[in-house]
């Protein structure tokens, strides 16, 4: 029967963009969708196979509906499988029948197909296969008395075409195979017809399946399967494949066209990419590359690259090539670097080196030395740019002095009557050009940098302790350099902002403007809590900013450029070592010599209180040296914010946390037991992270409980009944919502958090003392430095403004008017008062706790935003709290005061702006992601300590220096590698678990105890009797002014470093 070839029409492959790709139904429920790139494997290929359409016609990001199309697809595939099973059963039944069959070979049990040509083959739908088809004849011989008589049954089959294979066609040559069956013995013959004749050969039994596959015109996959069924042919093919792989690997390892895997330089390691390795494998060794891909991909033998498995394929290839040629060592170096950072032991590296996976420990050390070359190159470039700027500035300044001197000379000649008009005009033109050059230079002033210093403490335990081999306590210093993101080029750098003696003391204390700014910050912080936890206030979400912006918000959301400068093997606890540390840091300062005078671009050194104290003492100890460089004048010290933050947290715990306060049901300790946060301890400064989380939890609970009381709400889901708002406000103007919300939250703050009367009294006392000191400062003094009598006409004078002068002035009748010391308002409650105001310790305890906790949160939020002005406002408040605390916080109060001295008097305008705005680090390049400089260095110290501990007994200055020099290179290299391999990045922040349930428990407890309902008859707290509403009520303004004046005098006289 002849079959007429048919041409199949391909359907219209244009599909809808949305909805099911099969039926077009838009399924709303995502649970009833089955994505093509989801968990169901190879779904897209299955659909295209069923519909006989190309893969490109279906979008990979689309889906099919689960209820209809996906079930129909599975049912159709099941029917296909059942059809194949039934077809196979029928063939087996047909083979077992004893009647005569056409061309049944002896190995029918393993023959892939013995049925007549299928309809698809007879139709010949693919016209391309028809064009290149070869005619093969299958001649069947039936058993007859005359074995020579053969009945030829020609069967013309269509053979598929593979464009990648080239055939050599011999003209007038006909190749065919014949199957002969003599009784129960089957034979397969191959017939080759030439122009000159025909040659016939009988195939061995092992090749019967191959001959029949060729005769039937099977596709190449079937032919290949038949060929691999023959053991001899299979071995020959395997040998050929091995030969091809060997040639490709030989080409890869050739030194003439060197592979990138042979290059183990710093650039090749740092810029390493698995994609580049895979591309080279695909170009130079495609057969080898495809074999590895097939080995790693269990679903398909195609050459597609699985993103997750592809780096492993490249690594496997590199390890195999390393075992072939030791020079192919790039990937082993990469793997060694990963393991080195992961603290892999030396013994493990030796074992892996024997397997060819890593390099030897000695080679790894050489690689680390290679990576550490020019580790501080960015810092050297920063320093060089600043040095060039200083040289150019000094040169222009010298030219200006020369021109001004020349102009003065010309003015003198002009006054003498000489004609110098041309000379004056020339000088004025030169000055104008010089001014333009100075302005251009100032506008292009390079950014400076900060140096952050922190101690690294390690303890090495001796395995076999002897008199000469004891445990070692190592105390070193690690330091980083951070490039400034805010560059105040418009400000001068030629002298201090002001004379410290002339700056009023009130400048270093919170002012009324500072207090109003703090209230505005508190409004935003409280608004965030209300909007997040009270559904009724969600309508105000658009008036509560996520970030409190400032004038440098755009600059401070950029990523910070960082350079690790390594470990200084000195102990900052020793005076001599600290001097050596400061001298080493001073070598990083840009400096030029002009007329035998040294000019610096002064660099701030940021550290904790101990580092600042030792650093200033080191500078003070060399103040009598001959040159500025020897006096270390190119550095000034700055207090780190993270340690400042931890000290204030510790102060909160000292005042409001006590292990004996479990009976006070709403104390911090009792609430800690309620939620069972056992990682919260009394020593908050040495375990700050859980303590900060707990303070934030209690602060949120206090705000919510106070808000429920303030707004007249029973639960968080209720609507306000007091200070309520119209529901139409939700659809009204944003400015109206903003005005209402800020007004009502400010009233809430004044009710529960800030005692307005107390701060008014403090501001009045400070103002009165300031006016009195100003009057004393501007008293008349005689030229000889003596103080005159203030009675008109009296000529008496006194060496000191003391009691003798006062007695003499009182002897006059009437005595002169003398400004008296002001009488200050007493903010401390008088214990002898017979009629004291009613006091509620519980109410005052939680109001004071909210005040200090909000101040701490405001400081932390200011650091996140890099808001220098807000940080300075918080430091002013910290100063008062540290001063009130007394001996427990004396040094931090002193450092806060000297920090304010620097900002308002001691530094130049440019240095002040740099110190104020360049005090944070942003490692992510996003808004709100800044951290304090000392905290960023602390994170690096943790990783550095882990790597040092991985050295085991091999800790030495050389090995630690090697790690430090390559530290940031390895860190950046691993970040790039993780990004390419889709390794989930572990955030530097602690994983934030949900605290909703704990928050509800604390709020419920606070509500049950009515802590924000002032009750005069409530029992006092056992562990916190007479707890003040605000600890700042204990501030003595007169003592505070005297303390500030004493330290002003110390700075002016330079008698002591602090």
C-alpha positions, 0 to 999 in steps of 0.5 A: 500500500502506497502512502502519500506524503502529507505536509502538516500545517503548524498551528498558530503559535501566538499565545496570550500573555496572561492566563493559562497558556492552553485554554486562556482562562485567567485563574485568580487563585495562585494555588490553582496555577501550575507554573511552567518554571515551578516545582513540576519538572520539565513541564514546558517541554512536556507541553511542547512535546504533546502539541508538537510545537517549538519551545520558543512559542511558550513563555517560560514565566506563564502557567496552566490551570491546575483543575482543567489543563494540567489534569488533561495533560497528565491524563493524555500522558497516561494514555500514551504510556498505556498505548505503548505498553499495549503495543509492546504486549501485542508485539511480544504475543506476535513474536511468540506465535509459531506461524510464519512471520515476515523477517523475524530475526533470532534476537526479536526479544531485544529488537527495538521494532519489527512491525511494519512501517508506521504511519508517520514514517510512511507519510514522511511529514518532514520534507527535509528528511526526504531530500537527504534520504538513502534507499535501503532495501530489506530482503526477506527470505522465506524457507523454501525447498530451493534456498537460492530462490529469494523473494525481494521485498523492497522497503524504502525508509526515510532516514533523518538528517543531522546537519552536523554530520557530513556524508560522503556519497558514492555515485551509483552505489547501493547499500542494502542489508538482507535478513535470511532465516533458515529454519530457526537460524536468522542472518543479516547481510549487508549488500553494497552495490557499486557501478562495477558490481555488488558486494555482499557480506554477512554481519556478525550476530552482534551487529544484527541489531545495527544492520536492521536499524540501518535497513529500517532507516531509523533515526540516529539515536536508535542507530547509536543505541544499536551500535552501543549494543555491540560490545566490540563496537562499544569499546571501539567507540569508547576508545575513540571518545577517550582519544577525543577527550585526551586531545582536547585536554592536551589542547587545554593544558598546552603552554602555547595557547595558555589556558586561564586555568594556568594563570594564578596571578592576583588579578586572575584570582580576584576577577575569577568567574565560573562563567569564564571557565565554562566558556573556555571549556566549551570553546577549547574542549566541547566534547569534554565539556558536554560529557561533564554537563551530561554527568551533572544533569540527571534530567537531560543529555543536552548541553543546557547549563544548570545555574546551580550545578554549572560551577560544580561542573567547572570545578570538576573539570579544573580538578581533573586538569590539575591532576593531569597538569600541576600548572592548571592551578587557578581553581584549586587556588580559589577553593583553597582561599574559600577553605582558608577563610573557613578556618580549615585546618592544615591537615585537611588542606594537605589531604585535599591537596593529595586529591588535587582539589586544593593547593598545599599550605605552603602554596596557599601562603604564597597565594595570600602573599600575592593577594596582599601586594598593594593592599593599601594602594587606595589609601596611598592614592588618597594620601597622594591626592591630598599631598598634591592638593596641599603642595598646590595650595601652598604654592598659590598661597606663596604667589599671593603673598608675593603679589600682595607684597609687590602691591604694597611696594607699588602703593608706596612708590605711588605715594612717593609720586612715581608712575606705577599704574601699569605695574598696579594693573599687572598685579591686579590682573595676576591676583584675579587669575590667582583667585580663579585658580584658588577657587578652582583648586578649592572646588576640586579638593580631594576627599580626606579619610578617617582612621578607626582603631580598635584593640584585638585581644586573643588568648592562646592556650599552651597544649603542653605547659612548661615554665617557658611555654605558657598561655599567651595573651595577645593585645594588638590593634587593628585599624581601617581607613574610610574615605569621606563621603561628605567633602566640605570644599567650601569651608576653610581649614586655616585655623580653629572655629573660635577661641575656646575661652570666648565660647559660652558654656551654654553652647556645649549644653542642650538649648531650647532649639535642640529640645524642640528638634528632639521633640520633633524626632521623638514624634516620628519615632513614636508615630512609627510605633503607633502606625505599626501596632494600632490599626486605627492609626494606619491612616497616618502612615503617609505622614510618618517618614521611614527615614528622617532626612537631612542635608546630606542624605543623598551622599550618606546613602552611598557605599563607603570605600574601605581599606584594611590597614592590618594589625599593629603588633603593639599593646595600647595599654602600654604607654611606649607602645601607644606612642609607637601606634600613634607615630605609625598612624601619623605616617599616613597623614598627608604632609608637605614642607613649605619654607622649613615648615610642615603643613598637614591635612589633619586626619581624625583617629576614631576609637573608644574612650580608652583609645582616645584617652591613651592616644591623647596622653601619647600626644601630650607626652611628646608635646615638647618635640622640635617639629610638628611631625614629632609632636604628632600634630597631624592627628586629632582623636574622635570618640566612636559612636557605638561605644558611646551608645553602649555606655548610655545603654549601660546607664539605662540598665544601672538605673532601671534594671535590678536583679532584686526587683522581681516583686515589682511587677512592671520593672525591667527585670520582672518583664524580662522574666515574663517573656523569658529573655534569659540572654538579657543580663545586668552587664549590658555594656558587655552583652549589648545586642540582646539588651538593646532588643529588650529595651526596644521591646519594653519601649514599644510596649510602654508607648502602646500602653500609654497610647491606649490610656491617652486615647481612651482605648481598651484594646489595640483594635479599638477606635480612639475615644479621647483626642479622637479624629474624624474618620473622613480624615483618611480621605482628606488632605495629607497636610491636615492629617500631618497637622493633627497627628503631630499636634496630638503626638506632641501632647502625648510626649508632654504628658508621659515622656518630657517634663516641660516645666523641668526643662524650662527651669534648666534653660532658665538657670543656664541662661542666668548663669551665662549672663552672670559669667559674661558680666564677670568676663567683661569687667574692666581690668587695668593695663597692669592686670589688676582689678580696680575698685568699682566705686566712682573716683576710688583709685584702689586696685587689687591683684585678685577679684576676691574677698579683699576687693569685696570688703573694700568696696563695701566700706564705701557709702553707698557701696558700688553696685556689684552684679550678684550671683543669680539665684537658680531654680532648684529642680531637685525635690526638697526632702525636708518639704512638709507638704511634698507633691503626691508621687507615684513611683511606678508612673515616674519609673516608666516615664523616665524609662521611656525618656531615656529609651527614646533618646537611645533609639533616636541616637541609633536612628541618627547613626543609621541615617548618618545624621551628624547634627542629630548625633551631636544633639544626642551627645549633648543630652548624654553629657548631662546624664553622664555628669549626673551619674557621677563616678560611674560615667566620669570619663565618658562625660569628659570625652563627650565634653571634649568632643563638643570642645572640638566641634565648637572651638578647637577644630577648623570649620572644614574639620568640624564639618568632616567630624560631624558628617563623616562618622558612619560607614555604609556597606550596602549603598542604601538609605538607612544602612549606616553603622558606626565606624567602630562597629564596622571595624568590630565586625571585621575583627570577628572575622579576622579573629576566626581566621587567626584562630584557624592558624592553630599553633602557627600564630605569629606576626608574619602569619597574621600580617599575611592574613591582614594584607589579603583580608579585604581582597579575600572578602571582596573576592568571596562576595563576588563568588557568592553572587555568581553562585547565588549563595544566600548572603548572611546579613550582618544584622541579627535575624529578627524574630517576631516579638508580637506575642511577647509585646502583647504580654508586656502591654497586657501586664502594663495595662493590668497594673495601670502604670500610666494612671498616676495614683498617689496612693500606690505602693512604692516600688521595692527596688526603685524607691523615690524614682525620679520622673527624669534624672536630669532634674538632679542636674546642678547647673552651677556645678556643671558650669564650674566643671566646664570652666575648669576643663576650659582652663586645662585646655588653654594652659595645656597642663594635662591631656584631659 
